[in-house]
Amino acid sequence: MSGPSTPDASVGGAGDTPGPLVPLDTIPPWLRSLAADVDAVTSAVENRGGDRTRFLAALKPNRRAAAVLIAMTGSFGADSTPPDDAAVLLTQRANTLRNHAGQVAFPGGARDPGDDWPIGTALREATEETGLVATDVTPVARLRSFPVPPSGFDVIPVVAWSPHPTPVRVVDTAETARVVRVPIRDLLDPDHRFQVQRSVMGGRVYRGPAFAVEGMLVWGFTGGLLAALFDAAGWTRPWDLDDIRELNDELTKVGQR
């Protein structure tokens, strides 16, 4: 496959249902397992306690629909290992925001009326946040939705791919501090991985995977979803699960609080 293409309506319902959005032989070999078995990502999340999150979210009806774009770049390659030039697009929210200030996330947001849901929502939000040109990427798979109880959203991730990185930037400095393509090899590096936890009055209220890359701490929904993607694709390298750090300390180190 030489470049971006439009989703094939005969594959995966063109986004109506989870699964691949284009024929698998047009997807780089290193992305095929993700597109072919999106339930493996869901299982990886639930194996870390994500089923409890779904239970708690079910107690809060009327969650808002949202979509995020997991925009990956990298050579087509010949095997299931990400090539050296593989990267994923991440944003860092402005520190001046009232909610989730400084947090690292995939580009994305709430569904708007008239959106071609969920792919159109993910692409529109990515364009608004990072200047990404929608036609520069190929949506390759739609994952199942994930509840994010703190924000009240039900989020559908859309995986997209482009063989080469295209220009991206901070579009609105009031909303976004940084837009960066993070090398996947850096995210997979065991030296950049650990767990973070938050405690209140001596009791743990949160623990999850985290990545220290590009001077940023990637944690929460984004960190958990990246970890699940890597596990499902078989990319994860052994890392120290016993390296558990206090979340607030790590956020302070990188100026994200």
WOWOLIN-V865977 format. One record per residue. RES is the residue in three letters. SS is DSSP state (@ for helix, = for strand, . for the rest). PSI is psi in whole degrees, -180 to 180 (* if undefined). D_CENTER is the distance of its C-alpha to the mean C-alpha in whole Angstrom. Layout:
res: {RES,RES}
ss: {SS,SS}
psi: {PSI,PSI}
d_center: {D_CENTER,D_CENTER}
//
This chain:
res: {MET,SER,GLY,PRO,SER,THR,PRO,ASP,ALA,SER,VAL,GLY,GLY,ALA,GLY,ASP,THR,PRO,GLY,PRO,LEU,VAL,PRO,LEU,ASP,THR,ILE,PRO,PRO,TRP,LEU,ARG,SER,LEU,ALA,ALA,ASP,VAL,ASP,ALA,VAL,THR,SER,ALA,VAL,GLU,ASN,ARG,GLY,GLY,ASP,ARG,THR,ARG,PHE,LEU,ALA,ALA,LEU,LYS,PRO,ASN,ARG,ARG,ALA,ALA,ALA,VAL,LEU,ILE,ALA,MET,THR,GLY,SER,PHE,GLY,ALA,ASP,SER,THR,PRO,PRO,ASP,ASP,ALA,ALA,VAL,LEU,LEU,THR,GLN,ARG,ALA,ASN,THR,LEU,ARG,ASN,HIS,ALA,GLY,GLN,VAL,ALA,PHE,PRO,GLY,GLY,ALA,ARG,ASP,PRO,GLY,ASP,ASP,TRP,PRO,ILE,GLY,THR,ALA,LEU,ARG,GLU,ALA,THR,GLU,GLU,THR,GLY,LEU,VAL,ALA,THR,ASP,VAL,THR,PRO,VAL,ALA,ARG,LEU,ARG,SER,PHE,PRO,VAL,PRO,PRO,SER,GLY,PHE,ASP,VAL,ILE,PRO,VAL,VAL,ALA,TRP,SER,PRO,HIS,PRO,THR,PRO,VAL,ARG,VAL,VAL,ASP,THR,ALA,GLU,THR,ALA,ARG,VAL,VAL,ARG,VAL,PRO,ILE,ARG,ASP,LEU,LEU,ASP,PRO,ASP,HIS,ARG,PHE,GLN,VAL,GLN,ARG,SER,VAL,MET,GLY,GLY,ARG,VAL,TYR,ARG,GLY,PRO,ALA,PHE,ALA,VAL,GLU,GLY,MET,LEU,VAL,TRP,GLY,PHE,THR,GLY,GLY,LEU,LEU,ALA,ALA,LEU,PHE,ASP,ALA,ALA,GLY,TRP,THR,ARG,PRO,TRP,ASP,LEU,ASP,ASP,ILE,ARG,GLU,LEU,ASN,ASP,GLU,LEU,THR,LYS,VAL,GLY,GLN,ARG}
ss: {.,.,.,.,.,.,.,.,.,.,.,@,@,@,@,.,.,.,=,=,.,.,.,@,@,@,.,.,@,@,@,@,@,@,@,@,.,.,@,@,@,@,@,@,@,@,@,@,@,@,@,@,@,@,@,@,@,@,.,.,.,.,.,=,=,=,=,=,=,=,=,=,=,.,.,.,.,.,.,.,.,.,.,.,.,.,=,=,=,=,=,=,=,.,.,.,.,.,.,.,.,.,.,=,=,.,=,=,=,=,.,.,.,.,.,.,.,.,@,@,@,@,@,@,@,@,@,@,@,@,.,.,.,@,@,@,.,=,=,=,=,=,=,=,=,=,=,=,.,.,.,.,=,=,=,=,=,=,=,=,=,=,.,.,.,.,.,.,.,.,.,.,.,.,.,=,=,=,=,=,=,=,=,@,@,@,@,@,.,@,@,@,=,=,=,=,=,=,=,=,.,.,=,=,=,=,=,=,=,=,=,=,=,.,.,=,=,=,.,@,@,@,@,@,@,@,@,@,@,@,@,@,@,.,.,.,.,.,.,.,.,.,.,=,=,=,@,@,@,@,@,@,@,.,.,.,.}
psi: {125,-15,-175,152,172,147,141,118,-18,-6,118,20,22,36,-9,-29,155,146,-171,151,-10,161,138,-30,-6,-4,142,141,-33,-10,-8,-39,-34,-45,-37,-28,76,-21,-22,-33,-45,-43,-41,-38,-47,-30,-19,10,8,-20,-33,-39,-43,-39,-45,-37,-31,-21,-10,95,173,39,148,141,136,162,148,154,119,87,109,145,156,155,155,-44,179,-2,-171,2,133,137,166,-27,7,138,162,143,125,154,155,124,150,142,-15,-7,149,-36,134,37,136,-4,145,137,164,147,139,177,-166,152,134,151,136,-9,144,91,139,-9,-45,-37,-48,-43,-42,-47,-39,-39,-44,-32,-34,-3,8,133,120,-36,-5,-10,157,113,125,-20,146,124,171,162,153,129,142,85,-41,-33,-9,18,154,112,130,117,138,120,131,160,147,141,-25,145,137,164,135,161,169,121,-43,108,-19,-23,-36,133,-37,149,123,141,112,125,133,-32,-33,-38,-32,-14,120,-28,-15,7,143,-177,149,151,153,132,144,121,43,-5,136,127,-11,140,135,168,151,157,135,103,147,33,20,154,119,117,-165,-144,-43,-46,-41,-39,-39,-45,-41,-41,-45,-40,-47,-35,-10,22,-18,133,146,133,167,99,-17,-2,94,123,155,129,-48,-35,-43,-37,-38,-39,-38,7,33,23,*}
d_center: {23,24,22,20,21,21,20,23,24,25,22,20,22,20,17,19,18,16,16,17,17,20,22,21,23,22,18,18,20,17,14,17,16,13,14,18,17,14,15,15,11,13,16,14,12,16,18,16,18,15,18,20,17,18,22,21,19,22,25,23,24,23,19,18,16,13,10,7,7,5,8,10,13,16,20,20,22,24,22,19,18,16,19,19,18,15,12,8,9,8,10,13,14,18,20,23,21,22,19,16,18,16,13,10,7,5,8,9,12,15,17,20,23,24,20,20,17,15,14,16,15,11,13,16,14,12,16,17,15,15,18,16,18,17,20,18,16,16,14,14,13,12,11,13,12,11,14,13,17,17,16,17,15,14,10,10,7,9,8,11,13,16,18,19,17,18,19,17,18,18,20,21,21,22,18,16,18,16,14,13,12,12,14,12,16,15,12,14,17,19,20,17,16,18,17,18,20,21,25,27,31,31,28,25,23,19,18,15,13,13,13,15,15,16,18,15,14,10,11,11,8,5,8,8,6,6,9,10,8,11,13,13,14,17,15,16,19,21,20,22,21,24,23,22,22,23,20,22,23,20,19,23,23,20,21,19,21}
//
